[in-house]
Amino acid sequence: MAIIGAEAQSLAVAWQVYQMTHKPIDLGYTGLALFLPGLLFILPSGHVADRFDRRQVIMVCYSLQCVCTLTLFSFAFTERYRKFIDTFSRMPVTEMARYQVHRLQRISPVSRALLKAERSTPVHNLEQLTSPANAPAEKRRFKEQEPLLTRVNSAQRRAILASLVEYNQTLQPERRHFLAQYYPIDVAFKVVGTGSVGLRDYVVYFEGNGLGDPLFLQIKEQPGSAYAPYVAPDLASHEGHRVVNGQRAMQFQSDPFLGWTTIANRHYEVRQLNDHKGSIEIEDLAAEGLVEYAQMCGELLARGHSRSGDPCVLAGYIGNGKRFGEAIMRFADAYADQTEKDWEELKVARKSPAKKALPAKTRKPAKKRARKTTRAARATTPAPTR
């Protein structure tokens, strides 16, 4: 069975390489690349396995296989992205804007994720996030699942619900009509992904046409973009507005309740919570499925960039050489190094004791400290020259 699986994987890799390059000679290069490692290492591998710990040998081999797999993924992604940027640059604008990827169901990892997304509905969130009412006259409320999901106090609840007035004005008229048919029931604070660590995120539970018609809106804080110092100023002064503009430009069909609001001078994006969203399991990304997924990612990203930017400019910037792929690989390698560095710093920070504030008796009175600071500043300030 192992031999059959290895042969099937080799055939799949060769077929994917041919699909990307359309050169028959590349099939020969691929077969040679798959055959040479076995020819060169089959004899010394027995000696290495007897001399060293076999578990370590297996780990090293798997690590090398992962490196080769990720390299193939990067190659498939960049080539697909380059191809479709060039394709979109030659399309009429309206045809490019309407372009859809129709083969998602045929990509096995994606099809399984789409099945999960079909089950991620507001009714599913109702069972996962709320508790049944204790009396017929009462409504369902958010569960207390500390620290991931916690109820807010009355002051926070009023501020969050008051922000829905501003949010309502960011929707299109027909969508305001739909939202007006829902009534807010409860508000909670929700912990989300690592990309939102340190930011505020609230969820509001609405009911529409009875108990079987729930709506969950996520009110997610949006900080300033890290790219802002390096690009032209955005026309939207509100960070939530900026994020919404980007999503609407890149996505073929965005959330109908996508909008923005402000709470205590902080900018927020508003959207439905987990509405038909699914994720791909890492275990499903193997052999042919990994390459297909990489190609799909490259195609979707090319479509998003073409819709929000200028595909002709992008195609001219990327060109036909290898510099674009090499730049992507360098960036990915540097990003991985930075991630490992951040993780090590986080572990050190967790072990170090937190700095405590000084006791009140050791602090100097504010007036004396301010007077002393002012006197020192005057002494070190040079005299004005004429």
Residue pairs with C-beta under 8 A, 6 or more apart in sequence:
9 287
9 288
10 31
10 34
12 287
12 288
12 291
13 30
13 34
13 72
13 287
13 288
13 291
14 27
14 30
14 31
14 34
15 288
16 72
16 76
16 288
16 291
17 26
17 27
17 30
18 24
18 26
18 27
20 75
20 76
20 79
20 80
48 57
49 57
69 290
72 290
72 291
72 294
73 290
73 291
73 293
73 294
74 294
74 325
74 328
74 329
74 332
75 325
76 291
76 294
76 295
76 298
77 294
77 295
77 297
77 298
77 328
78 298
78 324
78 325
78 328
79 298
79 325
80 294
80 295
80 296
80 297
80 298
80 299
80 302
81 298
81 299
81 301
81 302
82 318
82 324
82 325
83 298
83 302
84 298
84 299
84 302
84 303
84 306
85 302
85 305
85 306
85 311
85 314
85 315
85 318
86 315
88 96
88 99
88 302
88 303
88 306
88 311
89 306
89 311
89 312
89 314
89 315
91 99
91 311
96 303
96 306
96 307
96 311
97 307
98 252
99 252
99 303
100 252
101 296
101 299
101 300
101 303
104 110
104 111
104 114
104 296
105 111
105 114
107 289
107 292
107 293
107 296
108 284
108 289
108 292
109 280
109 281
109 284
109 285
109 289
109 290
109 292
109 293
110 280
110 292
110 293
110 296
112 280
112 281
112 284
113 278
113 279
113 280
114 278
115 278
116 278
116 279
117 276
117 277
117 278
118 276
118 278
120 274
120 275
120 276
120 277
120 278
121 275
121 276
122 214
122 215
122 216
122 272
122 275
123 212
123 214
125 214
125 216
125 273
125 274
126 140
126 214
126 216
129 142
129 143
129 149
129 188
129 203
129 205
129 216
130 140
130 141
130 142
130 143
130 186
130 205
131 140
131 141
131 142
131 143
132 140
133 139
133 140
133 141
139 185
139 186
139 207
140 185
140 186
140 205
140 211
141 151
141 185
141 186
141 205
142 149
142 151
142 186
142 187
142 188
142 203
142 205
143 149
144 150
144 151
147 191
148 190
148 191
149 188
149 189
149 190
149 191
149 203
150 188
150 189
151 186
151 187
151 188
151 189
152 160
152 187
152 188
152 189
152 202
156 187
156 189
157 187
159 263
159 264
160 187
160 202
160 204
160 219
160 263
161 184
161 187
161 204
163 219
163 261
163 262
163 263
163 268
164 184
164 204
164 261
166 261
166 262
167 219
167 259
167 260
167 261
167 270
168 176
168 179
168 259
170 241
170 244
170 259
170 260
170 261
170 270
171 179
171 257
171 259
175 256
175 257
178 256
178 257
179 257
181 208
181 209
182 206
182 207
182 208
182 215
183 206
183 207
183 208
184 204
184 205
184 206
185 205
185 206
185 207
186 204
186 205
187 202
187 203
187 204
187 205
188 202
188 203
188 205
189 200
189 201
189 202
190 201
190 202
190 203
190 218
191 201
192 201
192 220
196 220
196 221
199 220
199 221
199 222
199 223
200 220
200 221
200 263
200 266
200 268
201 218
201 219
201 220
201 221
202 218
202 219
202 220
203 216
203 217
203 218
203 219
203 273
204 216
204 217
204 219
205 214
205 215
205 216
206 214
206 215
206 216
206 217
207 213
207 214
207 215
208 214
208 215
215 257
215 272
216 272
216 273
216 274
217 257
217 270
217 271
217 272
217 273
218 270
218 271
218 272
218 273
219 261
219 263
219 268
219 269
219 270
220 268
220 269
220 270
220 271
221 266
221 267
221 268
222 239
222 240
222 242
222 243
222 260
222 267
222 268
222 269
223 239
223 267
224 239
225 234
225 239
225 242
228 234
234 242
234 245
236 242
236 245
238 260
238 262
238 267
239 267
240 259
240 260
240 261
240 262
240 267
240 268
240 269
240 270
241 260
241 267
243 260
243 269
244 258
244 259
244 260
244 269
246 308
247 254
247 255
247 258
248 254
248 258
249 307
249 308
250 304
250 305
250 307
250 308
251 304
252 303
252 307
255 271
255 272
255 275
257 270
257 271
257 272
258 269
258 270
258 271
259 269
259 270
259 271
260 267
260 268
260 269
260 270
261 268
261 270
262 268
280 293
285 293
302 311
305 311
305 314
306 314
318 324
